[in-house]
Amino acid sequence: MVSRRGVRIILMCAIIVLVAFAFMGAPTAKAAWQQVAEFLSLQGKPVPSSANVLSEHETEVLDSMTPQQQAQLLMERSINHFKGANEEIAKRVDSWRGKIKLDDSLNRLFTTALNSDDLRVRAAAIEVDIAARDLGKNDFTVNELEHQAQSGEQGVRVNALWDLALLGNRGVEPKRAEQALLQSIHDDNENIRYWAVEGLAYLGTDETVGPLLQVFHDDRSPNIRERAACGLAQSGMLSEKQRRSAVPTLLNYADDASLDDTTKKWVFQALRDITGQSLPHDAAAWRNWYRASDGNWKPVTRDHE
């Protein structure tokens, strides 16, 4: 934190620079100020501050850290795309199971990672969450969670649906996870339906796109319709290719008279998020663009890099 004395020094330096500009003459001063303005600008392409690799020091001290410290450091580095961070998480995450907790610090990193534009960062966050929830990646765990997802208190069912989705995404019985989630997307309990829809988005298989589209169109709850739209467009673990597969159906929804105005607005928002195109909320405009592009528009996400 900068002290008052430090602030005064900074202000004095700024004044000296401005006075110096004045003595340079108008053209020179203008050029110099443009350089400063460019330096301060928040616009333009990303400018690296240093090589985004784990430092030798960090690699050397990892083994001396607690699992909680390791998870926090590596999650932070993964979010910032440091090379080697995800590899270290993959190497260590199984040993963290039951030894780390999503405390305030790690939970903030987890939430940030789940909103990353990089699916690998999201996957790293899921691995950390699985370890923090002490979930075994095996049939025994899936058997227990399937039972919990079918019956019991709402909170138990919600947690089970979420856990099945995360395990399924990491390759643990994805088909069984899908079936459990599909059995709950029409539940009478709105909260159960909400988390079943959220789970489908995070399971992220090809087979989840169709049910998410159906829920988006048909569910009686606007909260759940919006959640399905977000799962299709941005959140969750669907790849860009999978999200693109939803576009033809979304185009049909754009002029579907059975949908209310709010849901139609979400249709156009989903189309914009998936394609990166800034078109008006007009079904004809979107159809014309789609026909002209022949489905071959420029990729907009990291999973095509």
C-alpha positions in Angstrom: 0.0 0.0 0.0 1.4 3.4 -1.0 2.0 5.8 1.9 1.0 9.5 1.8 4.6 10.4 1.3 4.8 8.1 -1.6 1.7 9.6 -3.2 3.2 13.1 -2.9 6.4 11.9 -4.6 4.4 10.4 -7.4 2.4 13.6 -7.9 5.6 15.7 -7.8 7.1 13.5 -10.5 4.0 13.8 -12.7 4.1 17.6 -12.3 7.8 17.6 -13.3 7.1 15.5 -16.4 4.2 17.8 -17.4 6.4 20.9 -17.0 9.1 19.3 -19.0 6.6 18.7 -21.8 5.8 22.4 -21.8 9.4 23.4 -22.4 9.8 20.8 -25.2 7.5 22.8 -27.5 4.1 21.9 -28.7 4.9 19.2 -31.3 7.5 17.5 -29.2 5.3 17.7 -26.1 2.3 16.3 -28.0 4.4 13.3 -29.3 5.7 12.6 -25.8 2.3 12.7 -24.3 0.9 10.4 -26.9 3.6 7.9 -25.9 2.6 8.1 -22.3 -1.1 7.8 -23.2 -0.4 4.7 -25.2 1.6 3.2 -22.3 -1.4 3.8 -20.0 -4.0 2.5 -22.4 -6.1 -0.5 -21.5 -6.9 -1.2 -25.1 -5.2 -3.3 -27.7 -3.7 -6.8 -27.8 -2.5 -8.4 -24.5 1.1 -7.4 -23.6 3.0 -10.1 -21.6 4.7 -8.9 -18.4 7.1 -11.9 -18.4 7.3 -15.5 -19.6 4.2 -17.4 -18.3 6.0 -20.4 -17.0 6.4 -21.8 -13.5 9.6 -20.4 -12.1 12.3 -22.8 -11.0 11.9 -21.5 -7.4 8.2 -22.4 -7.4 8.8 -25.8 -8.8 11.5 -26.5 -6.2 9.4 -25.4 -3.2 6.2 -27.1 -4.2 7.1 -30.3 -2.3 7.7 -28.4 0.9 4.2 -26.8 0.7 1.0 -28.2 2.2 -1.5 -29.6 -0.2 -3.7 -26.6 0.4 -0.8 -24.2 -0.5 0.1 -26.3 -3.6 -3.5 -26.2 -4.8 -3.8 -22.5 -4.3 -0.6 -21.6 -6.0 -1.1 -23.9 -9.0 -4.8 -22.9 -9.4 -3.7 -19.3 -9.6 -1.0 -20.1 -12.1 -3.4 -22.1 -14.2 -5.8 -19.2 -14.3 -3.0 -17.1 -15.7 -2.0 -19.8 -18.2 1.4 -20.5 -16.8 3.0 -23.4 -18.6 3.4 -26.4 -16.4 0.7 -25.5 -13.9 -2.0 -27.9 -15.2 0.6 -30.6 -15.5 1.5 -30.2 -11.9 -2.1 -30.2 -10.9 -2.7 -33.4 -12.8 0.4 -35.0 -11.2 -0.6 -34.0 -7.6 -4.4 -33.7 -7.5 -5.1 -37.3 -6.5 -2.8 -36.9 -3.5 -4.8 -33.8 -2.4 -8.1 -35.8 -2.1 -9.4 -35.2 1.5 -6.5 -33.0 2.3 -7.7 -29.7 0.8 -10.7 -27.6 1.4 -12.5 -24.9 -0.6 -11.8 -22.2 1.9 -12.4 -18.6 0.9 -9.1 -18.2 -1.0 -9.3 -21.4 -2.9 -13.0 -21.1 -3.6 -12.4 -17.6 -5.2 -9.8 -19.2 -7.4 -12.1 -22.1 -8.2 -14.9 -19.7 -9.2 -12.6 -17.6 -11.4 -11.2 -20.7 -13.1 -14.7 -22.0 -13.9 -15.3 -18.7 -15.7 -12.1 -18.9 -17.7 -12.2 -18.7 -21.5 -9.9 -21.8 -21.5 -11.6 -25.2 -21.1 -8.3 -26.7 -19.7 -8.4 -24.1 -16.8 -12.0 -25.1 -16.1 -11.0 -28.7 -16.1 -8.2 -28.0 -13.6 -10.8 -26.3 -11.4 -13.1 -29.4 -11.6 -10.2 -31.6 -10.6 -9.5 -29.4 -7.6 -13.2 -29.4 -6.6 -13.3 -33.2 -6.8 -10.3 -33.5 -4.6 -11.7 -31.0 -2.1 -15.0 -32.9 -2.0 -13.0 -36.1 -1.3 -14.7 -38.0 -4.2 -13.1 -41.2 -5.3 -13.0 -41.7 -9.0 -14.5 -45.2 -9.0 -17.7 -47.2 -9.4 -18.3 -47.3 -5.7 -18.6 -43.5 -5.5 -20.8 -43.4 -8.6 -23.1 -46.1 -7.1 -23.5 -44.0 -3.9 -24.1 -40.8 -5.8 -26.7 -42.4 -8.1 -28.7 -43.5 -5.1 -28.4 -40.1 -3.4 -29.5 -38.3 -6.6 -32.7 -40.3 -6.8 -34.1 -39.8 -3.3 -33.5 -38.0 0.0 -33.3 -34.4 1.0 -33.0 -31.7 -1.6 -29.5 -30.6 -0.5 -28.2 -34.2 -0.7 -29.7 -34.7 -4.2 -28.3 -31.4 -5.5 -24.8 -32.3 -4.3 -25.0 -35.7 -5.8 -26.1 -34.4 -9.2 -23.2 -31.9 -9.2 -20.7 -34.5 -8.1 -21.9 -37.0 -10.8 -21.5 -34.3 -13.4 -18.0 -33.4 -12.4 -16.8 -37.0 -12.2 -18.5 -37.8 -15.5 -16.6 -34.9 -17.1 -13.3 -36.3 -15.9 -14.1 -39.7 -17.5 -15.7 -41.5 -14.5 -18.8 -43.3 -15.8 -20.1 -40.4 -18.0 -23.0 -42.4 -19.3 -24.3 -43.2 -15.8 -23.9 -39.5 -14.9 -25.8 -38.5 -18.0 -28.7 -40.9 -17.1 -28.9 -39.6 -13.6 -29.0 -36.0 -14.7 -31.6 -36.7 -17.5 -33.9 -38.3 -14.9 -33.9 -35.1 -12.9 -34.4 -32.4 -15.6 -38.2 -32.9 -15.3 -38.4 -33.2 -11.5 -41.2 -31.3 -9.8 -38.7 -29.6 -7.6 -37.4 -26.5 -9.4 -34.0 -26.5 -7.5 -33.4 -30.2 -8.5 -34.2 -29.3 -12.2 -31.8 -26.3 -12.0 -28.9 -28.4 -10.8 -29.6 -31.2 -13.2 -29.4 -28.6 -16.0 -26.2 -27.2 -14.6 -24.8 -30.7 -14.3 -25.5 -31.4 -18.0 -23.6 -28.3 -19.0 -20.6 -29.4 -16.9 -20.8 -33.0 -18.0 -20.2 -31.6 -21.4 -20.7 -34.6 -23.7 -22.2 -34.4 -27.2 -25.4 -36.0 -25.8 -26.1 -33.1 -23.4 -26.7 -30.5 -26.1 -30.1 -31.8 -27.2 -31.6 -32.0 -23.7 -30.3 -28.5 -22.9 -32.0 -27.1 -26.0 -35.2 -28.9 -25.0 -35.1 -27.4 -21.4 -34.3 -24.0 -22.8 -37.4 -24.1 -25.0 -39.9 -26.0 -22.7 -39.2 -25.6 -19.0 -41.8 -23.6 -17.2 -39.3 -21.8 -15.0 -37.6 -18.7 -16.6 -34.6 -19.3 -14.2 -34.0 -22.7 -15.6 -34.5 -21.7 -19.2 -31.9 -19.0 -18.7 -29.6 -21.5 -17.0 -29.9 -23.9 -20.0 -29.1 -21.0 -22.4 -26.0 -20.1 -20.4 -24.9 -23.8 -20.4 -25.3 -23.9 -24.2 -23.6 -20.5 -24.8 -20.8 -19.9 -22.3 -20.8 -21.8 -19.0 -20.0 -25.4 -18.4 -17.7 -27.7 -20.3 -19.1 -27.8 -23.8 -16.4 -27.2 -26.5 -16.9 -24.6 -29.2 -17.7 -27.3 -31.7 -20.4 -28.6 -29.4 -21.9 -25.2 -28.9 -21.9 -24.5 -32.6 -24.0 -27.6 -33.1 -26.8 -25.9 -31.2 -26.9 -22.9 -33.6 -29.4 -24.4 -36.2 -31.9 -25.1 -33.4 -31.4 -21.7 -31.9 -32.1 -20.1 -35.3 -35.4 -22.0 -35.3 -36.2 -20.6 -31.8 -35.4 -17.1 -32.9 -38.8 -16.8 -34.7 -40.7 -19.4 -32.7 -44.1 -17.7 -31.8 -44.5 -20.0 -28.8 -41.6 -18.4 -27.0 -42.0 -15.3 -24.8 -40.0 -12.1 -25.5 -37.5 -12.7 -22.6 -36.7 -16.2 -23.9 -36.3 -14.9 -27.4 -33.8 -12.3 -26.1 -31.8 -15.1 -24.5 -31.9 -16.9 -27.9 -30.2 -14.0 -29.5 -27.7 -13.6 -26.6 -26.8 -17.3 -26.9 -26.3 -16.9 -30.7 -24.0 -13.9 -30.1 -22.0 -15.7 -27.4 -21.5 -18.8 -29.5 -20.7 -17.1 -32.8 -19.1 -13.9 -31.7 -21.3 -12.0 -34.2 -23.0 -8.7 -33.2 -26.2 -8.8 -35.1 -29.6 -7.3 -34.2 -32.3 -9.3 -32.4 -33.8 -10.3 -35.8 -34.2 -13.8 -36.9 -33.9 -13.0 -40.6 -30.6 -11.2 -40.1 -29.2 -14.2 -38.3 -30.4 -16.7 -40.9 -28.9 -14.6 -43.7 -25.6 -14.5 -41.9 -25.6 -18.2 -41.2 -26.4 -19.1 -44.8 -23.7 -16.8 -46.1 -21.1 -18.2 -43.7 -22.0 -21.8 -44.5 -21.2 -22.6 -40.9 -17.6 -21.7 -41.4 -17.2 -18.6 -39.3 -13.9 -17.7 -37.5 -13.4 -19.6 -34.2 -13.9 -17.4 -31.1 -12.6 -19.5 -28.2 -9.3 -20.9 -27.0 -10.1 -24.6 -27.7 -9.5 -23.9 -31.4 -5.9 -22.5 -30.7 
